[in-house]
């Protein structure tokens, strides 16, 4: 059975299971504890029947310590096992594992919010966040995540991505060119929607003087007071000149950084594997939380 005590002295195993180094984990732990206590206070305020015994009374949980609770939810994000397997690893049944997953995920999200690691979600918030970035150099891209084939025929058509040949959901990602942190995350949309259309709906605004790198999926997207860089498409029946090819290569060498950011988010298999959860809006919460974990990881790189 997994526990924090068993893996804390095994740095490589700890990182493989949680996606975080031990220093990053210990940095996040106080914020996680604060968010967990706040969630309990909110639950207490919603109680209709007065409490019969003090908080924490009764049978002890398999997740006895706050460290074990944080390890539990990080392992779920990192490995994304079936809930039966997740429960077995931590000495729980599937119903208890399901309850803890949905209980601790908002707590983890709130903890990352306390640490200011979550990406901005709204247009106004994003502009405010980007204004504080040195250099004002950003990269935008769309990221798709596979989902189970929907049962509803209309939902099947909306979610089928011709690009991925799979049913997917999509988010627009804005990353900082220098730090590779995810600074902005669009709402979760159906996979069939084009990147340009999804970005237009977000109505993003960039600080004046910004530079924005994008791929050909954002053809025609030109935010005000922003200089954009996009590879030139090969003309039909023609060829690009050597200078145009060199320019495309230079743009791609910068734009690849957003792929590194997306790859860092997809270290957590919950955003990489076929999504299996069915609770409404949970997929959006998971993506936002995984972006926050990626941003936290960048503050605690591996030792040489």
KOLRO-902823 format. One record per residue: residue in three letters; y negated, z negated, x of N, C-alpha, C in turn. Coordinates in steps of 0.001 Angstrom, whole numbers, plus 500000, padded with zeros to 6 digits. Layout:
! KOLRO-902823
ALAYZXYZXYZX;...
//
This chain:
! KOLRO-902823
UNK501194500000500844500000500000500000498760500000500876;UNK497809500885500559496573500968501332495705499734501100;UNK494987499352502129493937498347502009493005498519503190;UNK491807497998503047490833498081504132491339497378505373;UNK492004496241505201492481495463506350493498496241507182;UNK494278497110506526495328497839507239494794499017508040;UNK493657499578507653493192500809508313491889500639509082;UNK491260499462508997489949499313509632490018499400511148;UNK491172499097511733491329499150513196491944500464513667;UNK492033501442512786492568502766513120491490503806512805;UNK490548504049513710489384504898513404489738506298512938;UNK490723506931513581491071508297513195491694508326511800;UNK492590507377511547493213507303510225492170506971509166;UNK491272506066509496490223505668508563489363506871508177;UNK488985507658509178488145508833508903488907509878508108;UNK490189510077508405490982511063507666491157510665506197;UNK491255509370505931491493508910504570490209508823503740;UNK489100508477504371487868508227503621486795509289503839;UNK486902510068504921485870511044505232484684510453505964;UNK484646509135506146483544508462506818484034507761508075;UNK483160507664509058483455506799510191483280505349509748;UNK483842504431510517483723503014510151482265502543510137;UNK481404502943511104479996502537511003479317503038509728;UNK479616504279509315479031504796508069479535503998506872;UNK480802503657506870481386502855505787480699501500505692;UNK480543500829506822479930499504506830478451499574506445;UNK477810500686506769476413500863506351476312501024504838;UNK477263501724504237477242501976502797477682500757501992;UNK478479499883502583479101498774501850478094497860501146;UNK476995497410501796476047496540501066475441497219499841;UNK475105498496499946474551499214498796475598499352497697;UNK476862499574498076477944499673497107478130498335496389;UNK478059497248497136478183495914496536477052495664495554;UNK475853496035495934474693495863495053474855496680493777;UNK475304497930493916475482498787492738476590498253491839;UNK477648497714492434478767497177491645478311495958490849;UNK477552495057491482477060493867490784476102494269489664;UNK475297495275489900474376495733488863475146496322487687;UNK476228497060487984477049497613486906477688496496486077;UNK478116495417486737478674494279486003477614493615485123;UNK476397493499485640475316492904484849475029493753483615;UNK475032495065483779474787495947482640475914495842481621;UNK477138495732482106478286495573481208478187494257480449;UNK477746493222481164477589491908480533476536491952479427;UNK475460492687479668474382492756478677474828493478477412;UNK475851494344477524476326495095476356477410494354475579;UNK477838493212476064478922492476475401478477491992474025;UNK479348492168473043479077491694471692479628490284471470;UNK480708489972472194481363488668472054481047487838473292;UNK480618486589473136480312485752474304481524485607475224;UNK481267485564476511482326485428477505483006484067477363;UNK484339484068477455485111482841477319485382482164478668;UNK485311482929479732485518482365481070484564483055482025;UNK484377482444483170483399482951484121483849484309484681;UNK482866485069485159483151486376485738484063486210486954;UNK485094487050487031486038486974488147487255486132487853;UNK487299485481486697488462484685486347489634485550485922;UNK490782484914485774491979485641485367492770486170486542;UNK493696487082486250494584487614487278493794488425488296;UNK494150488278489547493447488975490615493807490455490623;UNK492806491277490866493025492719490894493713493148492181;UNK494394494305492117494974494874493340493867495275494313;UNK492693495581493798491521495876494629490702494598494737;UNK491192493689495577490671492326495580489274492221496167;UNK488983492992497203487703492867497892486831494083497623;UNK485541493937497916484632495064497749484986496192498720;UNK485466495844499916485893496864500875487049497682500311;UNK487999497020499636489130497737499061488674498666497933;UNK487705498233497161487201499079496078486534500338496644;UNK485752500164497703485086501322498300486096502258498951;UNK487098501706499622488148502541500211488877503305499113;UNK489157502657498000489880503286496888489168504549496417;UNK487867504431496146487162505587495577486912506650496638;UNK486740506254497896486558507249498956487845508026499202;UNK488974507357499158490259508053499316490457509050498182;UNK490061508688496969490196509614495844489332510844496058;UNK488105510656496511487214511795496784487750512637497931;UNK488223511979498971488637512700500187489917513491499968;UNK490919512901499331492234513532499205492472514135497825;UNK491818513628496803491964514058495412493430514149494993;UNK494185513050495138495579513067494700495673512955493186;UNK496857513195492644497098512903491237496878511410491002;UNK496469511057489798496170509658489538497406508776489672;UNK498576509323489380499810508562489591499991508231491071;UNK499678509211491935499797508995493375498723508019493858;UNK497490508197493373496409507291493743496768505854493373;UNK497310505661492178497713504322491768498824503774492632;UNK499812504604492961500923504153493802500435503707495177;UNK499483504444495735498970504114497068498285502747497097;UNK497716502348495958496960501096495931497609500025495050;UNK498864500221494683499570499203493909499112499109492468;UNK498758500242491872498280500284490490499105501278489693;UNK499090501130488371499654502148487504498631503248487268;UNK499091504365486676498169505478486427497019505089485499;UNK497257504341484415496107503972483569495064503133484310;UNK495539502208485163494594501389485915493856502225486958;UNK494561503162487578493904504042488547492821504874487868;UNK493137505406486684492157506185485930490930505349485597;UNK491151504108485170490037503226484818489160502936486036;UNK489782502663487183489008502347488382488260503581488892;UNK488859504745488773488175505970489218486881506174488446;UNK486953506063487129485770506303486302484803505120486328;UNK485276503985486758484395502822486887483642502830488206;UNK484313503249489283483722503158490619482920504396491020;UNK483199505545490407482449506750490778480953506607490514;UNK480513506128489337479061505915489156478501504867490108;UNK479316503894490481478865502866491421478631503490492796;UNK479561504326493244479390505010494523478160505907494494;UNK477951506604493384476782507464493251475492506647493331;UNK475472505511492644474290504657492676474042504110494077;UNK475115503754494790474967503239496154474348504287497068;UNK474787505533496937474200506611497738472751506849497336;UNK472441506618496073471053506712495632470192505639496274;UNK470712504416496377469980503347497050469695503704498503;UNK470638504414499132470471504813500534469678506114500686;UNK469211506664499555468412507899499544469151509062500201;UNK470441509184499865471266510267500393471568511324499343;UNK471276511065498085471597512031497037470616513191497042;UNK471064514393496715470139515536496601469274515428495364;UNK468096516040495437467219516101494264467837517033493232;UNK467640516701491962468231517503490891467200518305490109;UNK466008517799489926464976518503489168464027519261490073;UNK463307520231489495462396521064490272461280520236490903;UNK460677519325490128459582518516490659460072517576491756;UNK461253516968491536461806516067492551462133516825493832;UNK462674518030493683463026518816494861461787519161495680;UNK460722519583495018459506519932495745458970518730496516;UNK459048517568495905458571516359496572459430516025497785;UNK460745516179497640461656515904498758461447516906499885;UNK461312518185499550461172519216500579459853519092501339;UNK458833518568500684457539518415501348457646517502502567;UNK458580516560502542458737515610503646459617516147504772;UNK460158517362504637461037517927505661460211518605506755;UNK460394518221508022459649518874509108460012520356509204;UNK459013521187509415459266522618509595459273523426508325;UNK459599522795507190459646523482505889460510524741505962;UNK461711524603506530462655525717506643463918525363505856;UNK464237526187504864465319525860503946466236527070503737;UNK467442526767503263468428527802502971468972527546501570;UNK469118528597500791469620528472499423470888529296499268;UNK471824528764498505473079529476498283473747528909497036;UNK474699529648496507475504529189495386476879528764495878;UNK477418527708495284478745527229495655479590527133494392;UNK480794527689494459481706527686493324482879526763493591;UNK483349526116492528484498525212492610485548525639491590;UNK486800525770491991487835526200491039488137525117490010;UNK488416525550488801488799524641487726490075525153487075;UNK490696524311486266491848524747485505491423525776484456;UNK492324526671484132492017527717483153491712527080481804;UNK490482527287481274490146526678479980491023527229478859;UNK491254526403477852492051526837476716491229527664475732;UNK489946527382475631489085528105474706488807529514475245;UNK489047530566474469488864531942474965487434532228475442;UNK486435531732474712485056531971475130484754531269476445;UNK485254530045476565485063529306477813485775529998478970;UNK486922530628478688487634531387479718486755532509480256;UNK486134533250479361485291534380479785484070533893480563;UNK483477532785480122482273532291480778482557531750482178;UNK483713531162482358484018530509483635484722531424484629;UNK485172532601484180485895533458485117484918534106486092;UNK485168533890487370484326534440488423484974535688488985;UNK484302536833488815484836538070489387484847538036490903;UNK483961537245491489483893537133492946485081536359493493;UNK485423535242492842486508534384493312487851534727492675;UNK487832535579491630489068535912490899489745534647490380;UNK488952533747489859489455532463489398488444531891488418;UNK488859530922487616487929530214486756487231529147487588;UNK485898529162487553485122528275488416483912527723487668;UNK483312526695488286481967526253487923481099526399489172;UNK479786526463488965478881526818490062477698525876490126;UNK477228525632491351475980524907491593475152525664492617;UNK473829525587492484472928526119493489472585524997494467;UNK472689525300495764472470524309496814471275524731497657;UNK470383523782497939469270523997498857469449523024500020;UNK469579523558501229469798522708502399468647522830503386;UNK468496521795504203467493521777505262468054522514506468;UNK467334523517506956467820524324508078468078523484509322;UNK467248522470509553467353521697510787468475520667510729;UNK468544519907509654469495518797509587470815519172508915;UNK470853520288508177472005520720507393472311519790506218;UNK471369518905505885471561518049504724471293518827503443;UNK472018518480502395471803519085501084470632518367500427;UNK469512519048500297468301518447499749468164518657498254;UNK468753519716497727468655519991496299469968520506495755;UNK470288520109494536471530520539493889471227520902492449;UNK471516522147492076471320522584490701472394522020489784;UNK472127522072488500473108521570487533474349522447487541;UNK475462521876487146476729522593487125476728523618485994;UNK477017524878486343477013525971485378478335526730485456;UNK478529527637484517479768528406484469479811529382485645;UNK481029529677486114481187530497487310480765531942487147;UNK480717532439485916480355533843485706478871534099485957;UNK478052533061485883476601533239485998476229533662487409;UNK475336534632487513474897535147488803474005534117489502;UNK474038534127490841473249533171491618471768533267491282;UNK471254534479491180469829534679490896469466534120489520;UNK470295534394488515470023533894487166470091532373487126;UNK471074531798487825471199530340487846469996529702488525;UNK469489530333489586468329529794490301467068529916489464;UNK466907531018488764465742531188487898465680530087486837;UNK466829529704486314466861528658485294466450527301485857;UNK466699527089487144466323525813487758464811525697487955;UNK464111526844488044462649526863488221462205526065489445;UNK462892526274490563462563525555491784461188525956492305;UNK460508524996492887459229525233493555459344524705494983;UNK458864525492495937458921525106497340457508524811497844;UNK457379523898498806456043523578499326455374524824499906;UNK454065524949499783453362526100500366453640526216501865;UNK453878527451502298454178527685503705455643527560504072;UNK456500527349503087457936527217503369458538528558503764;UNK459648528473504506460471529642504795461836529419504158;UNK462332530454503499463574530332502744464520531464503125;UNK465724531095503576466762532083503893467715532177502709;UNK468098533401502352468982533623501207469863534831501475;UNK470924534980500689471777536154500837471433537178499762;UNK472183538263499726471848539363498815472084539007497353;UNK472770537891497088472934537449495705471642536965495079;UNK470608536761495906469313536300495419468273537411495489;UNK468737538657495419467836539804495448466783539672494343;UNK465505539721494726464420539611493766463906538206493571;UNK464544537219494186464070535834494055463004535583495114;UNK461769535471494697460635535322495615459728534195495124;UNK460010532957495523459144531839495099457721531997495636;UNK456773531475494898455372531583495281455092530817496570;UNK454202531374497394453738530753498640454892530424499579;UNK455937531242499514457120531029500343457519532347500999;UNK457812532290502284458300533466503010459818533472502954;UNK460392534549502439461851534626502302462444535567503342;UNK463674535300503707464421536118504663465761536463504026;UNK466009537767503862467240538224503222467779539446503955;UNK469093539503504198469653540699504840469400541947503999;UNK469209543058504661468972544317503954470305544935503565;UNK470390545385502315471617546010501840471764547406502436;UNK472997547767502648473284549118503128472979550119502014;UNK472171551134502274471836552107501218473063552920500817;UNK473102553290499550474240554076499056474292555426499778;UNK475436555710500368475621556972501065474919557037502411;UNK474341555927502877473626555925504145474113554811505055;UNK473414554633506138473760553611507119472495552839507510;UNK472682551612507910471573550818508426471260551240509853;UNK470007551172510220469608551487511594470005550338512512;UNK470102550586513809470421549497514745469466548315514639;UNK468177548559514427467221547456514306467456546660513026;UNK467828547351511940468120546658510693469393545819510823;UNK470387546351511524471606545574511760471314544332512593;UNK470462544476513594470101543325514437469343542278513630;UNK468469542762512738467724541833511898468654541100510932;UNK469601541821510345470577541180509455471393540132510198;UNK471775540456511432472564539516512223471749538250512520;UNK470459538428512814469601537272513088469461536388511844;UNK469313537011510675469202536245509435470512535520509138;UNK471626536211509348472932535596509074473207534424510004;UNK472724534510511244472952533413512195472221532146511771;UNK471148532291510993470446531125510449471088530689509139;UNK471397531682508286471913531361506959473298530716507005;UNK474029530904508119475367530326508224475324528810508161;UNK474147528226508431474030526776508403474285526210507004;UNK473944526960505965474212526458504619475714526471504353;UNK476436527406504974477891527400504841478479526162505514;UNK477856525742506623478294524505507267478043523312506348;UNK476907523317505660476600522233504727477618522201503582;UNK477898523373503021478871523440501928480254523013502420;UNK480600523429503644481872522999504214481934521496504392;UNK480796520884504748480756519433504877480959518736503543;UNK480415519311502471480631518746501141482097518883500745;UNK482693520039501070484071520298500660485099519633501566;UNK484625518853502548485538517936503241486204517025502216;UNK485456516731501159486008515935500062486709516875499103;UNK488024516785499060488847517750498351488591517756496848;UNK487903516758496353487595516733494933486653517878494560;UNK485926518429495546485058519586495315485688520881495823;UNK486865520788496405487518521951497006488750522387496217;UNK489564521416495794490784521727495060490462522049493595;UNK491459522538492889491275522845491466490951521555490713;UNK489820521564490018489329520375489319490210520076488112;UNK490667518810487993491625518451486955491083517449485936;UNK489965516817486202489443515804485281488811516477484064;UNK488773515757482957488306516363481709487162515591481066;UNK486725514499481652485616513752481059484332514576481153;UNK483549514573480095482352515402480017481342515010481099;UNK480817516028481775479793515889482811480289515179484073;UNK481575514860484134482094514173485313482103515101486520;UNK482311516409486292482324517356487402480963517424488092;UNK479896517292487341478556517310487919478305516051488740;UNK478740514903488229478591513636488954479371513657490264;UNK480571514233490241481387514304491446480723515159492521;UNK480165516298492119479523517180493084478305516515493707;UNK477497515863492894476315515176493405476720514077494385;UNK477753513320494043478205512232494909478762512769496222;UNK479520513861496164480069514453497388478956514953498305;UNK477890515503497729476735515921498544476101514709499219;UNK475998513601498490475449512389499084476314511866500215;UNK477636511928500061478537511509501133478403512407502359;UNK478245513705502122478025514636503238476737514279503980;UNK475675513998503262474415513630503898474552512345504702;UNK475307511392504167475535510140504896476337510389506166;UNK477327511257506084478149511559507260477314512131508400;UNK476297512924508060475457513521509093474641512463509841;UNK474380511325509210473659510250509897474558509458510835;UNK475869509649510722476826508920511563477831509905512151;UNK477379510734513089478293511723513689479364511036514524;UNK480438511784514763481533511238515581481053511020517016;UNK481556509954517611481234509706519023481895510758519887;UNK481238511105520989481773512137521893483084511647522503;
//
